[in-house]
């Protein structure tokens, strides 16, 4: 049993000190006061041998350990992936932690310091940082919170022209719900085994966060909020690119949103996707179905949580832990912009297992 710092619990906190326009540094100091210095870690100073997964792993088998992540959605993704890595180390690859005695271990609480904070909104931690979060009451909320499930989806991106017919034939097999457990792992393994050596090597690099100097068309990762293709993804990419090149411009959540707004006109140049994309899903009858992409579609969103783009609800139904995902076609850019501004409009959606 580990030393407890909040009642009968041990709470470990990770803070992105560069988040929140400098507020992360203040939060870091407050959390040391509340939890103790040995339990608070600044993600900005993590290095080999002292990465989040290294820190978390000794606590994994303890059911009374909780994790508090302070940052934006990107920080949440980092910590979630770190927890994945911990379970892979302990249980071995291919073993789903939700099917083991550890399914409720290492629950993740959130202090929102980012711009959109969609995952924080989804689970009731708030859409933005407030000064009240510096108080001890925030720690008490983490201790008293109920554990809730969150689906996370594997995402593989690769150029279709590199796959032969045999490899393409395995794609529907991987989508089938009847292909579960070891059968699913076998289907994915055989699919990956049909990659050319070039693709296999590129995917291996992507899993370890590296890419060639010329960039990579390959990706093998996980998402839990949403995955989009189209004009909204382009705006987000432009935002990310500028933040990487000029981090000094991103000083607060409000400033970040203004930069997002400035990037929005590029969405007007977004191409129609009707003839550029095919979507295959496993429907409610567990049958493979190809969806009809509307002729005026300019974005496709695979929505796992019900908060999108900073708190907008673009679907009326769905749940973050139901094993389903919402496939949303966005055709009207003006309407989508209004939704982003007002958080009141909805677009048509379908629910599928994909």
Secondary structure, 3 states (H helix, E strand, C coil): CCCCCECCEEEEEEECCCCHHHHHHHHHHHHHHHHCHHHEEEHHHCCCCCCHHHHHHCCCCCCCEEEEEEECHHHHHHHHHHHHHHHHHHHCCCCCHHHCCCCCCCEEEEEECCCCCHHHHHCCCCCCCCHHHHCHHHHHHHHHCCCCCCCCEEEEECCHHHCCHHHHHHHHHHHCCCCCHHHHHHHHHHHHHCCCHHHHHHHHHHHCCCCCCCCCCCEEEEECCEEEEEHHHHHHHHHHHHHHHCHHHCCCHHHHHHHHHHHHHHHHHCCCCCCCCCEEEECCCCCEEEECCCCCCCEEEEECCCCECCCECCCCCCCCCCCCEEEEEECCHHHHHHHHHHCCCCCCEEEEEC
